[in-house]
């Protein structure tokens, strides 16, 4: 069948033959109808994709919920629940330290400390790593095999830290050998090559390198560090000068929340400065520590009394303290536990606040101080 080709004259003639359509509505009615239609279109454009996303998310959760690590399962007395390896996840940042995670995310956040019971026949090595912004040293706990030599444990721990994932920078520790001396495990030897990047760093880079070494060795029980450049004793820094050995100061610190303002994790980080007393440390933890360090005691939480009993300390909150179920409250308790460890306490008891339990911590019972901060991987023991 031959197709009829339309030209402009044919189209105009055909349109003129069509019946005229008249709209008897006023201009105001037409305008209001257009506004209503536009709102409806916008609502559909926003609501329908959101509804589809919610339905899809619910479907995924329904399918995979039994295998998620934070799903609650009934535990039978005759069985032991196998605990899977727990990996510290990165959270989205929040605007205030006391609301770092919303209430609905409470079940999925993880602890910022390592307990002795959670090691499950493992050891941990704590490595002091600079953040990517080169502002502060963050102690990271990594599980390692028991009965390995300390140098091998430390080497393995460094290799397991994913600096991109956790917002850290291992650059200053790469190629650095850290081993205990043969004479004493309180004296450690640090050896670098002549081409190590610290020799081309500014004053800040040199300070971060020394602080990183100090933080790592202090957690290993070291008291003194001796430096070597390949086989030659000492390190010649451009700004710090020639350093042969340093004593690790016996300073005690308060713990703050570290938040880099990115999608990386929140960490518990010790203050760079020494704090004279435990009470003073608790007071400092109510305020931000400067830079990325934020307060660990949220507003609305007040400590009524602190009682010291040898190596045990009791922290009593006022009854009107806002001890809600947000993660920041548990992180506050864990920061207090780490700070108590700094001051030589072995156990802590929390009281008051009108609550019986925060996270895994029971009020009125002794809680052992942690063995390390900021676990990137923790093997929990079977119950």
C-alpha positions in Angstrom: 0.0 0.0 0.0 1.4 3.3 -1.0 2.1 5.8 1.9 0.6 9.2 1.6 3.1 12.0 2.2 1.9 14.9 4.2 3.1 18.4 3.5 2.5 21.6 5.5 -0.6 22.7 3.4 -2.3 19.3 3.9 -1.7 19.4 7.6 -3.1 23.0 7.9 -6.1 22.1 5.9 -6.9 19.0 7.9 -6.5 20.9 11.2 -9.0 23.6 10.0 -11.6 20.8 9.3 -11.4 19.5 12.9 -14.2 20.7 15.3 -13.3 23.6 17.6 -12.9 22.8 21.3 -13.9 25.4 23.8 -12.9 25.5 27.5 -15.7 27.3 29.5 -13.5 27.5 32.6 -12.1 30.9 33.7 -8.4 31.7 33.6 -8.2 31.4 37.4 -9.8 27.9 37.3 -7.3 26.7 34.6 -4.4 28.1 36.6 -5.5 26.4 39.8 -5.9 23.1 37.9 -2.4 23.4 36.5 -0.9 24.0 40.0 -2.7 21.0 41.4 -1.5 18.8 38.5 2.1 20.0 39.1 1.9 19.1 42.8 0.5 15.7 42.0 3.3 15.0 39.5 5.9 16.1 42.0 4.4 13.9 44.8 4.4 10.9 42.5 8.0 11.5 41.4 9.1 11.5 45.0 6.8 9.0 46.7 6.8 6.1 44.2 10.6 5.6 43.9 10.9 6.0 47.7 8.1 3.4 48.2 9.9 1.0 45.8 13.2 1.5 47.7 11.6 0.8 51.1 9.8 -2.3 49.8 13.1 -3.6 48.3 15.0 -2.9 51.5 12.4 -4.7 53.6 12.5 -7.6 51.2 16.2 -7.9 51.4 16.1 -7.8 55.2 13.4 -10.4 55.3 15.5 -12.7 53.2 18.8 -12.2 54.8 17.8 -11.3 58.4 18.7 -14.8 59.8 22.4 -14.4 58.7 22.9 -10.8 59.8 25.3 -10.4 62.8 23.0 -8.2 64.8 19.9 -10.4 64.5 18.7 -11.6 67.9 18.3 -15.4 68.1 17.0 -17.5 71.0 19.8 -19.4 72.7 19.2 -22.8 74.1 20.8 -23.8 77.3 22.1 -27.1 75.8 23.7 -25.4 72.9 26.6 -22.9 72.5 26.0 -20.1 70.0 28.9 -19.8 67.6 30.1 -16.2 67.4 31.2 -15.0 64.0 34.1 -12.7 63.4 32.9 -9.1 64.0 34.3 -6.4 61.9 34.0 -2.7 62.9 31.8 -1.0 60.3 32.1 2.6 59.2 29.1 4.7 60.0 27.7 7.8 58.4 28.8 10.9 60.4 26.4 13.0 62.4 26.2 16.6 63.5 26.6 16.1 67.2 28.6 13.7 69.3 25.7 12.7 71.4 23.7 11.6 68.3 26.3 10.0 66.2 23.9 7.3 65.2 20.1 7.3 65.2 18.1 5.2 67.5 17.1 2.7 64.8 20.8 2.0 64.1 21.4 1.0 67.7 21.3 -2.7 67.1 23.9 -2.6 64.4 26.7 -0.5 66.0 29.7 -2.2 67.6 31.8 -1.6 70.7 34.9 0.5 70.6 36.8 -1.6 73.1 38.3 -5.1 73.3 37.5 -7.2 76.4 39.5 -10.1 77.6 36.6 -12.5 77.2 36.2 -11.5 73.6 39.7 -12.5 72.5 38.7 -16.2 72.4 42.3 -17.6 72.8 43.8 -14.8 70.8 46.2 -11.9 71.6 45.8 -8.4 70.4 48.4 -5.8 69.2 47.6 -2.1 69.5 49.2 -0.1 66.8 49.3 3.7 66.9 48.3 4.9 63.4 48.1 8.6 62.2 44.8 9.6 60.6 44.7 10.6 57.0 44.5 14.2 57.9 47.8 13.9 59.8 46.3 15.4 62.9 46.3 12.7 65.6 47.4 9.2 66.5 44.6 6.6 66.7 45.3 3.3 68.6 43.9 0.3 66.7 43.5 -3.1 68.2 44.2 -6.1 65.9 43.9 -9.8 67.0 47.0 -11.9 66.4 48.0 -15.4 67.2 49.0 -16.3 70.7 52.6 -17.4 71.5 54.0 -15.7 68.4 57.1 -13.5 68.9 56.2 -9.9 69.6 57.9 -8.7 66.4 55.9 -11.1 64.3 52.6 -10.2 66.0 53.3 -6.5 65.3 54.2 -7.1 61.7 51.1 -9.2 61.2 48.9 -6.5 62.9 50.2 -3.7 60.6 49.5 -5.8 57.5 45.9 -6.3 58.5 45.0 -2.6 58.9 43.2 -1.3 55.8 44.1 2.4 55.8 41.6 3.4 53.1 38.7 1.6 54.8 39.4 3.1 58.3 40.6 6.5 57.3 44.2 5.9 58.5 47.6 6.4 57.0 50.3 3.7 57.5 52.8 5.6 55.4 55.1 6.6 58.3 55.1 3.1 59.6 55.7 1.3 56.3 59.2 -0.2 56.2 59.8 0.3 59.9 61.0 -2.6 61.9 59.9 -2.6 65.6 61.3 -5.4 67.8 62.1 -5.8 71.5 65.8 -5.9 72.4 67.4 -9.2 73.4 68.2 -7.8 76.9 64.8 -6.7 77.9 61.3 -6.5 76.5 61.0 -3.0 78.1 63.6 -1.7 75.6 62.5 -1.7 71.9 64.5 -1.2 68.7 63.2 0.8 65.8 65.0 0.6 62.5 64.4 2.5 59.3 66.0 2.8 55.9 67.9 5.9 54.7 65.0 6.4 52.1 62.3 6.4 54.7 59.7 9.2 54.0 60.1 10.6 57.5 63.5 12.1 56.5 61.7 14.3 53.9 58.8 15.3 56.2 58.2 18.5 58.0 58.1 19.0 61.7 54.6 17.7 61.9 55.5 14.5 60.1 58.4 13.9 62.4 56.2 14.4 65.5 53.6 12.0 64.1 56.2 9.4 63.5 57.6 9.6 67.0 54.1 9.7 68.5 53.1 6.6 66.5 56.1 4.7 67.6 55.6 5.7 71.2 51.9 4.8 71.2 52.6 1.4 69.7 55.5 0.4 72.0 53.7 1.7 75.2 50.9 -0.8 74.5 53.5 -3.5 74.1 54.9 -2.7 77.6 58.0 -0.9 76.4 59.6 1.9 78.4 62.5 3.0 76.2 63.0 3.2 72.4 66.4 3.0 70.6 66.5 4.2 67.0 68.6 3.0 64.1 69.0 4.1 60.5 69.8 0.8 58.8 72.9 -0.4 60.8 73.8 3.0 62.1 72.6 3.9 65.6 70.3 7.0 65.8 68.1 9.0 63.4 69.0 12.4 62.0 65.7 14.4 61.6 65.7 17.7 59.7 63.6 19.4 62.4 63.9 17.3 65.6 67.6 16.8 65.2 69.6 13.7 66.0 67.7 11.3 68.2 69.4 8.1 69.5 66.9 7.0 72.1 63.8 8.2 73.9 62.1 7.3 77.2 58.3 6.6 76.9 56.6 9.0 79.3 54.3 7.5 81.9 51.5 9.9 81.1 47.9 9.3 81.8 45.2 10.4 79.3 41.5 11.0 78.9 39.6 9.5 76.0 37.7 11.4 73.4 35.6 10.5 70.4 37.4 11.0 67.1 35.3 12.0 64.1 37.0 12.9 60.9 33.8 14.3 59.3 33.8 11.7 56.6 32.1 8.3 56.2 34.8 6.6 58.2 34.4 5.2 61.7 34.2 6.9 65.0 37.1 5.9 67.3 38.0 6.4 70.9 41.3 8.3 71.1 43.4 9.3 74.1 44.3 12.9 74.7 47.8 13.9 73.5 48.3 15.7 76.9 48.9 14.2 80.3 46.0 14.5 82.8 47.0 14.7 86.5 44.0 12.9 88.1 41.1 10.6 87.1 38.6 13.2 88.3 40.2 15.9 86.1 40.1 13.5 83.2 36.3 13.0 83.6 35.8 16.8 83.7 37.8 17.2 80.5 35.8 14.5 78.7 32.7 16.7 79.0 34.3 19.2 76.6 35.7 18.8 73.1 39.4 18.1 73.0 40.2 20.3 70.0 40.4 19.5 66.3 38.6 16.2 65.5 38.4 15.2 69.2 34.9 15.5 70.6 33.5 15.1 74.1 32.6 11.6 75.3 30.3 12.7 78.1 27.2 14.0 76.3 25.2 17.0 77.5 22.5 16.0 80.0 24.7 13.4 81.6 26.1 14.3 85.1 28.4 12.4 87.4 27.2 12.7 91.0 30.1 10.9 92.8 33.3 9.1 92.1 34.5 6.6 94.8 38.0 5.0 94.6 38.6 1.7 96.3 42.2 0.6 95.7 42.2 -0.6 92.0 38.4 -0.3 91.7 36.4 2.9 91.0 32.7 3.5 91.3 31.0 6.0 89.0 27.6 7.2 90.1 25.4 9.3 87.8 22.6 11.6 88.9 19.1 10.2 88.6 18.1 12.8 86.1 21.0 12.0 83.7 19.8 11.2 80.2 21.2 7.7 79.9 19.3 6.7 76.8 19.9 3.9 74.4 22.0 5.9 71.8 25.4 4.5 70.9 27.1 7.7 72.3 26.1 6.6 75.8 27.7 3.2 75.5 30.8 4.9 73.9 30.9 7.2 76.9 31.0 4.2 79.3 33.7 2.6 77.2 35.7 5.9 77.2 35.5 6.0 81.0 36.7 2.3 81.1 39.7 3.1 79.0 40.5 6.2 81.0 40.2 4.2 84.2 42.7 1.8 82.7 45.1 4.7 82.1 45.0 5.5 85.9 45.7 2.0 87.0 42.2 0.9 87.9 41.3 -2.7 87.0 37.5 -2.6 87.5 34.7 0.0 87.3 31.2 -0.1 88.6 28.5 2.2 87.2 25.5 3.3 89.3 22.5 5.6 89.2 21.0 7.3 86.2 17.7 5.4 86.6 18.9 2.5 84.4 19.9 -1.1 85.0 21.9 -1.7 81.9 23.5 0.1 78.9 24.4 -2.1 76.0 26.3 -5.1 77.5 27.2 -3.3 80.7 25.2 -4.0 83.8 24.9 -1.2 86.4 25.9 -2.1 90.0 28.3 -4.8 88.9 32.1 -4.7 88.5 33.3 -4.3 84.9 36.9 -5.2 83.9 38.8 -2.5 82.1 39.5 -3.2 78.4 42.6 -4.8 77.0 42.6 -2.4 74.1 40.7 0.3 72.1 39.1 0.4 68.7 39.0 -3.2 67.5 39.0 -3.5 63.7 38.4 -7.3 64.1 37.3 -9.1 67.2 36.7 -12.8 67.7 34.0 -13.2 70.4 34.1 -16.3 72.6 31.2 -18.7 72.6 28.8 -18.3 75.4 
